[in-house]
Amino acid sequence: MDASQRRSSKINYDVLETLFKINYDVFETLFTNDFGYLAIIGGTYYFVAKSSFSYIPGYYLSEVHRYTSLLAVGVGVLLFLLTSFTDPGTVKAENVSQYISAYPYNDVVYSEKECSTCKIPK
């Protein structure tokens, strides 16, 4: 993304870059994917609730199922947001041994290799 495109956009990328030290393309992709996921979850819950809440309470379901379904979706959204905004950490030469001991190679999917850029085990 060049400077003229950044200026014409509604998001102030200079501020974002200064505050978060982020790549523009990665930010836009994650931002779009996060809101897309939340829209899918919200839309699905809306249509399921609209079509099925008329049957609650019923012979097999009590009134509590209306609230527990909202609670389940709310917990799912909360966990998604926590996962999206929690720092996963960075593997560096100083801490790579901790990750290797925590997640040993299985030689089936993962085998011991060296990163060509960082020159640390991956």
NORKAHU-V167510 format. One record per residue. N is the residue number from 1. PHI is phi in whole degrees, 0 to 359 (NA if undefined). Layout:
n=N phi=PHI
n=N phi=PHI
This chain:
n=1 phi=NA
n=2 phi=271
n=3 phi=297
n=4 phi=292
n=5 phi=291
n=6 phi=295
n=7 phi=292
n=8 phi=279
n=9 phi=283
n=10 phi=285
n=11 phi=273
n=12 phi=277
n=13 phi=290
n=14 phi=296
n=15 phi=294
n=16 phi=298
n=17 phi=296
n=18 phi=293
n=19 phi=287
n=20 phi=248
n=21 phi=52
n=22 phi=246
n=23 phi=272
n=24 phi=299
n=25 phi=295
n=26 phi=296
n=27 phi=300
n=28 phi=296
n=29 phi=295
n=30 phi=294
n=31 phi=298
n=32 phi=293
n=33 phi=295
n=34 phi=298
n=35 phi=291
n=36 phi=297
n=37 phi=298
n=38 phi=296
n=39 phi=293
n=40 phi=295
n=41 phi=297
n=42 phi=296
n=43 phi=295
n=44 phi=298
n=45 phi=298
n=46 phi=300
n=47 phi=291
n=48 phi=294
n=49 phi=295
n=50 phi=296
n=51 phi=276
n=52 phi=249
n=53 phi=292
n=54 phi=291
n=55 phi=267
n=56 phi=245
n=57 phi=285
n=58 phi=219
n=59 phi=296
n=60 phi=256
n=61 phi=240
n=62 phi=268
n=63 phi=298
n=64 phi=297
n=65 phi=293
n=66 phi=297
n=67 phi=280
n=68 phi=290
n=69 phi=292
n=70 phi=296
n=71 phi=297
n=72 phi=296
n=73 phi=293
n=74 phi=298
n=75 phi=295
n=76 phi=298
n=77 phi=294
n=78 phi=299
n=79 phi=295
n=80 phi=298
n=81 phi=294
n=82 phi=298
n=83 phi=294
n=84 phi=290
n=85 phi=253
n=86 phi=272
n=87 phi=290
n=88 phi=282
n=89 phi=93
n=90 phi=229
n=91 phi=275
n=92 phi=234
n=93 phi=299
n=94 phi=289
n=95 phi=244
n=96 phi=297
n=97 phi=295
n=98 phi=296
n=99 phi=290
n=100 phi=293
n=101 phi=287
n=102 phi=283
n=103 phi=233
n=104 phi=291
n=105 phi=291
n=106 phi=253
n=107 phi=56
n=108 phi=252
n=109 phi=263
n=110 phi=244
n=111 phi=232
n=112 phi=290
n=113 phi=221
n=114 phi=246
n=115 phi=293
n=116 phi=289
n=117 phi=272
n=118 phi=272
n=119 phi=61
n=120 phi=238
n=121 phi=299
n=122 phi=241
